[in-house]
Amino acid sequence: MASNHELIDKLIEKLELLFKQQAKFSAEINSLKEELYRLQSDVSQAKPEAIKEEPLEEFTKNEAVNPNVENTIDIEERIQQEPESISDVQKRNKFIEELKSNSETKTAKSKSSLEKFIGENILNKIGIIITIIGVAIGTKYSIENDLISPLTRIILGYLTAIGLLGFGIKLKEKYESYSAVLVSGAIVILYFITFFAHSFYGLIPQSVTFALMVVFTAFTVVAAISYNRQVIAHIGLVGAYAVPFLLSNDTGRADILFGYMAIINIGILIISFKKYWKSLYYSAFIFTWLIFMSWYFFDYKPEEHFGLALSFLTLFFLIFYITFIAYKLLKKEAFNSGDVVVLLLNSFVFYGLGYAVLNDYETGSQLLGLFTLGNAVIHFIVSVLFYKMKLGDKKLFYLASAMVLVFITITIPVQLNGNWVTLLWVGEGALLFWLGRTKGISVYEKLSYPLMLLAFLSMYQDWSYAYSSYYGLNTENTITSIFNIHFLTSLLFVAAFGFIVWLSRKKNYVSAFKPDSNWNKLWSFIIPSILIFSAYYAFRLEIELYWDQLFYTSKIEITSEDNYNNAIRNYDLRDFKTIWILIYSLLFMAALAYVSFKFIKNKTLEVITIGLTVATIVMFLAQGLYAISELRESYLNPSEYFDQTSFYLWIRYISFIFLALALFTCYKFIKREGITRGFKITYDILLHLSIIWVLSSELIHWMDLFDSAQSYKLGLSILWGVYAFLLIAFGIWRDKAYLRIGGMIFFGITLIKLFFYDIVHLNTISKTIVFVSLGVLLLIISFLYNKYKNQITDDVND
């Protein structure tokens, strides 16, 4: 057992050696302690074993480390179990104290991080704020009650600040964080005591006050670097920007203010760059632009401040732009979305203020396009430097290049107008999309999307302006349909979007957005929608242009008997316009459906196309047939001023051809694989509704031509009754319950019309014909139901 006791003493000596070494040996200490505990356990069990003594280096290298062993064994209790095993009591006590101290350190690390944060960071800051408030309250009280003279107040304030500063500096070595808070508070007190001495009491002249505050600012910068604390630098920054306002005497010397701000910005940004304090950069950025904008909105005078405003505006922009680029290049900082925001803010604040400054000045208003292009040139120079010198991340080059494109885009409407804006925007959008999608440059593709929207809005504005100004037209200044600049612009716009849609469907190119993202789904819907809408309206507007010009140039001045001039126009041209637009719409929808079915084969597009086709068919039935009937009335009752030809009658059959084409398109859709029963039922309803509507129109048309007085009564009732009968018969034959039910409903509508409308005006013979006809039809229908009752089902699976 004695040999074990000797070994324990040696291990304790080795532990005392390790405790005096650096923290990096803590792992070895834990290993030694673990070995010690194992030996003591052997001693307590009275089973001594020979233990080979190893050198310190080998022992610490070979033993396993258990950093939590001190939390599982009570060192003092284990050693006190055999006090005679320790020959040197002093060594034992020292060993116990050191182990306890180490254990307490480990335990402290496991305490709540929130408690540590509050105790070490929050409490001292709250304390210094309360101290400053207390000093301010005491000073206010002494002033109000005239307890001490102004000079004494200022001296006491300085002494308080200096004392707090000295105490903070003295504590720097051991309590750096706490010391930094005290120094910050002292600097704040120095700033405001100096301000009070100058502004309230006039004890210090303005020049001396300015110099003192500059010294305080410089000291703040030095302290910030020394303590490596951003908070101190922020205090200095706030103080530096506050100086000119605190000491202002309303002279309006903006040149001195901005010159001082430029010097402060350069110094602060150098510090922020040296210490890599980006928050300081952001603070300087915000303060500078807020001060400049406040000055511009409240004190700027174009005749007096034009050159000054433009010069310092450019200087501030370049300072922040160069600092931003330097961060990325020298610090090799990763590029993120926040950087895009900062760069865009800096660029667009500069551009917005610069545009406003130039626009308010007589000569400057003529340089707006050049100024916008100058912004593009600045970013172009930067992008060229990135590319030629291979500097920084590729994203920096793409961002700078994107800014070039953005300002070129803005230059277009600033310098140009009309169709050129639309063409350049849509061309630029297509180019960016092509570069982004084919070269894998996501930032280009993402920039192309807002450009496409801008181009579309510009195209819509062009349409509104070019195709809506018909009043005052005469035969000399009409526009030739199709062969005009507006239609050419529309075609180029459609071609650009067609190229974009074609490229987006290429499977070997990857989108800038994830396939499952909402953005990808949104743009994959918006861009084809713009293409379809633009292609449709490009031709529709030309049709409207043709008929609107004919209508407004058909004006005839008629002098009445009392010498008043009355202007009349050929309103039949309005009806022709309606019919031809509907014919074109039916044709366009049929062509779109063909392209969708044959080439694109996108289910969503097919459903949308059929939905638009159905809507167009309904519009033709409701609006087109009415316009056709109006033309018939004009033909039967001709005007003495305008000619009515037989085309007034034949236009109806031309339109029926395109109606049949649209219905055939819907039929081809429901015959495709995977089409649900609901679509088929909807098509049957639409088909029979169209047939009965057209047949009714035809019946009225021919009865009007033959001057029949019963067209809306006798003829329609018999027609509807017959069609209801045929619908029910067809439903029985094809075993379609919804057709049979539809026929019954239609028959009910016919009977309601008969009893509440027809019977009032029909003569006896007509009543007899109608009642007998409908009665016979009902008997036949009943007979069919009885005959085929065993074959009629609910067509659930149809």
TORVODO-160829 format. One record per residue (C-alpha): x, y, z. Coordinates in steps of 0.05 Angstrom, whole numbers, plus 5000, padded with zeros to 4 digits. Example, Ala and Ser with C-alpha at 12.3 -4.5 7.8 and 13.67 -1.06 7.14 Angstrom:
524649105156
527349795143
//
This chain:
500050005000
505950465014
508050424941
501150654921
501651234971
508151454941
505251414871
499451854893
504352384920
507952394854
501652464815
499553044859
506253394844
505153294770
498153584777
500854204812
505754294754
500154244702
495754754739
501055284728
501455164653
497155434598
489855254588
491454804529
493854274579
486954204611
485853544575
492053244606
489953484675
483353134669
486952504647
491552524708
485652634754
482052034725
488151594738
488551864809
481351694824
482450984798
488550894844
484851164905
479150674891
484150104891
487050344957
480250364990
478949654970
485649425000
487849114935
494549454919
497449334851
504249514825
503750114781
509050294733
511151014739
511251364672
514252024653
509552614650
509552664575
507951924564
502551944618
498952534590
499452264520
496851564532
491251664583
484051794561
480852464577
474252524613
472553264620
466453124663
469852684715
470253244767
462653284765
461852544783
466852464841
467352864905
474852974910
475253224981
470852665009
474852124975
481552385001
479052505072
477051775077
484451605088
488052225113
494151815132
495251655059
497452375047
503952525080
504053255066
497653595093
499354255059
499953914992
493353575003
489754225021
492754584961
490754014916
483654034942
483054784933
485754754862
481054194843
475254574874
477155194836
477554814771
470854474786
467555144800
470155414735
467154834697
460554904734
460355644718
460555484645
454355074651
450355644681
444855974642
447656364582
441856854591
444157004662
451257104638
449057564582
444757994628
450058034682
455858194637
452558614583
445658874599
446459104672
452559534659
449359884600
442960014639
447260264695
451060764653
444661014621
441461114689
447861464712
447561944653
440162074666
441662194740
447062704722
442263044674
436763074727
441563344780
444163864731
437064074713
435164134786
441264554802
439765004743
432465094762
433965244835
440365644820
444365224871
450965294835
453665774783
453765584709
461365534708
461265074768
455964634735
460164554673
466564414713
462963894755
460263574691
467163544661
470063264726
464562724728
465962534656
473562534666
472862134730
468461624697
473261604638
479361494682
475860964723
473760604660
480760624631
483660354696
478959764694
480659604621
485959084636
481558624679
474458824658
474959044587
467558984569
465359354632
470759874620
468359994549
461360164574
464160664625
468460994572
462561044524
458361374578
463961864594
464462064521
457062194516
457362644578
463363024548
459463154484
453363434519
456963824573
460864174518
454364304480
451164604543
457265034557
456865334487
449365374473
446365514542
451565914578
456266184524
462365974565
466065684505
466466014436
463965634375
470965504346
473465214411
467164794419
467864524349
475164354362
473464004428
468063584395
472763394339
477763174393
472362774428
470562444362
477762274348
478561994418
472261584408
475261284345
481761114381
477960814439
473660404392
479860114359
483360004425
477359654458
475359334392
468159534408
463359764354
458760104405
464160614420
465160754346
457660854339
457561354395
463161724361
459461704295
453061984326
457062514361
460762694297
454362784258
451063164315
456663684320
454664124261
447364124283
448864244356
453364834339
449365104280
448265854279
443365834220
448366104170
445965604118
453065414098
451364744066
458264704034
461664684103
456564174129
457463704070
465063794070
465263604143
460763014130
465162774073
471362794118
467662424174
465061914125
471861764097
474861684167
469161264194
468960824133
476460704137
475660494209
469760054193
473759734137
479959644180
476059314237
470959014189
465059344224
459659334172
454459624220
458660254222
458360284146
450760214148
450060754201
454361244162
450261074100
443661214134
445861854169
448962154106
443062044060
437862244113
441562904125
442363044051
435062894036
432763324094
436963904067
434363793997
427063794016
427364384064
433164844045
435164693973
434865273924
436165073851
439265733830
443965753890
445565033906
445364663839
452864543831
453964423906
448363913910
450663523849
457963523871
456863263941
451462783918
456462463871
461962463924
457562113976
455261603925
462461433905
464861383977
459560863994
460160503927
467760443931
467260214004
462159683985
466459423928
472759433973
469159004025
467658483973
474558483940
479458543997
475658174050
473257654000
466457704033
460857244010
455457573967
448357563993
441557893983
443058424035
448758673992
444058743933
439459173976
445059633999
447859723929
440959853899
439260343954
445760723945
444960743869
437660923867
437961443923
443661773884
439861723819
433261953848
436262563882
440662713822
434662673775
430763143821
436563643825
437463653749
429963683735
429164303779
434564673740
433264963672
439464693638
439664063679
432763843656
435763743586
441163283613
436762763647
437962233594
445462363596
445462323672
441761663671
446561393619
452361643663
449961193719
450160603671
457260793651
459660803724
457160093735
459859883667
466860113686
466459713750
463959093714
469659153663
474759193719
471758573752
471958203686
478858423662
482458353729
478357733751
476758063817
472057783869
466257323862
462857253794
456457493826
459658183834
460858223760
453757993746
450958503795
454959073765
452958853695
445658813717
446059523743
448659743675
442559423642
437859723694
440260433681
440260333606
433060103615
431460733653
435061163601
430360923547
423861253572
427661853599
430762013532
425761693484
418261613480
412961203446
414160533413
421760563420
421160483496
416959853489
421459543436
427959683473
425059423539
422358783510
428758673471
432858773533
428358323573
429057763521
436557853519
437257823594
432757203597
436956873542
443457023578
440756813646
437556163622
442855923573
449056153611
446455973680
446856693705
440956723753
441457463768
440357623694
434357183688
431257483752
432458183725
428958003660
422257873694
420958583718
423358833651
418158403617
412758693661
415259403646
415159243571
408058973576
405659583614
409060023562
405759623506
398959703539
400160453545
402060493471
395660123453
391460593496
394461203463
394860963391
388160613384
383561073424
384261763392
378961753337
375062383351
376662923301
378962423248
377762563176
379562203112
386262553107
389362333173
386961613179
391761053196
392560463149
390659823184
396059293190
401259733155
402760203212
408160283266
403560073322
402059393292
409359283275
411159433348
405958933371
408658393325
415858503350
413358493421
409657833409
415757543374
420157713434
415457383483
414656793437
422256703438
422156743514
416656223521
420155763470
426655823508
423355703576
420555043550
427554773533
428954193580
436454263576
436454953610
435155043684
430855603712
433656113762
428255893810
427255203840
422254783801
417554723861
418055453882
412055913879
416156423838
417455903784
410155713781
408056443779
412656653722
411256023682
403956253683
404857003674
409556993614
405256533569
399156933591
402457583567
404257243501
397156993488
393957653510
398758063467
397957613406
390457663411
390058413421
395258573368
390258363314
383958533351
386059263358
387459303283
380359053270
377559573318
381960103286
379159953217
371859983236
372560563285
375860983231
370360803182
365161003234
368261673253
369661863181
362561683160
360162333192
355162723149
352863433164
345463543151
342264233151
335264233178
329564693156
331065173213
338465213190
341264783246
346864293228
345963583252
351463073246
349762343235
354161723228
353061023201
351860623265
351459983225
359060003224
359059913299
355159263290
359959023237
365759173284
362458743339
361258163291
368258163262
371558203330
367557603352
369257223288
376557383299
376057163372
372856493353
378356383301
383956573350
381356113403
380855533354
387955663330
390455703401
387055053419
390254713358
397154953377
396054733449
393554043430
398553913375
405054223399
405054493471
400953933503
400354273570
394154063609
393354723645
393855123581
388854663547
383754763602
384755523601
384155533525
377655143526
374955593581
376556213538
373355873477
366955733515
366756453540
367656703469
362056253444
357256513497
359157233480
357657093407
350856803423
349057383469
352357963433
353857733362
346957473345
343958123370
348758533325
346858083266
339458203279
340758953281
344058913212
337858543187
333459093213
337759613179
337359223114
329759173118
329259913137
334860243096
337560933110
337161473057
344261693072
348061033075
347960423030
345659733055
347959143014
346258403017
352458303058
348258553117
344757873111
350457413090
355057623147
350957183194
352756543156
360156723155
359856803230
356356133238
362155783203
366956043257
362055873312
361955153285
369555163284
369755363358
364754823377
368854313338
374954533378
371254383443
369053713414
376353523399
378153703471
372953253504
374952673459
382052683487
384252163537
383352313611
377752813601
372752763659
365252663651
363953373676
367253673614
363153233568
356653433601
358554163597
360154093523
353353763508
349854323544
353854853506
352654503439
345054443446
344555143475
348355413414
344055013365
337355233394
339755953401
342155973328
335855613303
331456113341
335356683310
334656383241
327156283250
326257003270
330957223214
326956883159
320157063189
322457793190
324657733117
317757473100
314357983145
311057473191
307757763253
307957123295
315457013295
316357083370
310256683388
307656123345
314155963309
318755973369
314055573413
313455013361
321055033348
322654983421
317654433432
320454033374
327554123398
325653923469
322553293440
328753143399
333153263460
329252773501
329152263445
336652343435
337652253510
333651603509
337451353448
344351513476
342151343547
344152033574
339952243633
342252963634
339853063562
333052773579
332553223641
334853813600
329553673548
324153653601
326554303631
326554623562
319554353549
317354663615
320255343593
316455273528
309955133564
310955733611
312156173550
305855883518
301256013576
303956673600
306257013536
303856683471
296556553490
295157283503
296657503432
295356893388
288956813349
284656193354
287855823296
294855963322
292955743392
290055103363
296354953324
300955083382
296954693434
295754103388
303054083367
305854113437
300653623462
302453113409
309753203424
308553073498
304552443481
310152193437
315252333492
311051943542
310451373493
317951343483
319151323559
314250743565
317150363506
324450423527
323450433603
327649803611
333350103571
333650773606
339050833660
342251383699
348551373654
352951413715
358951133679
357951513615
//
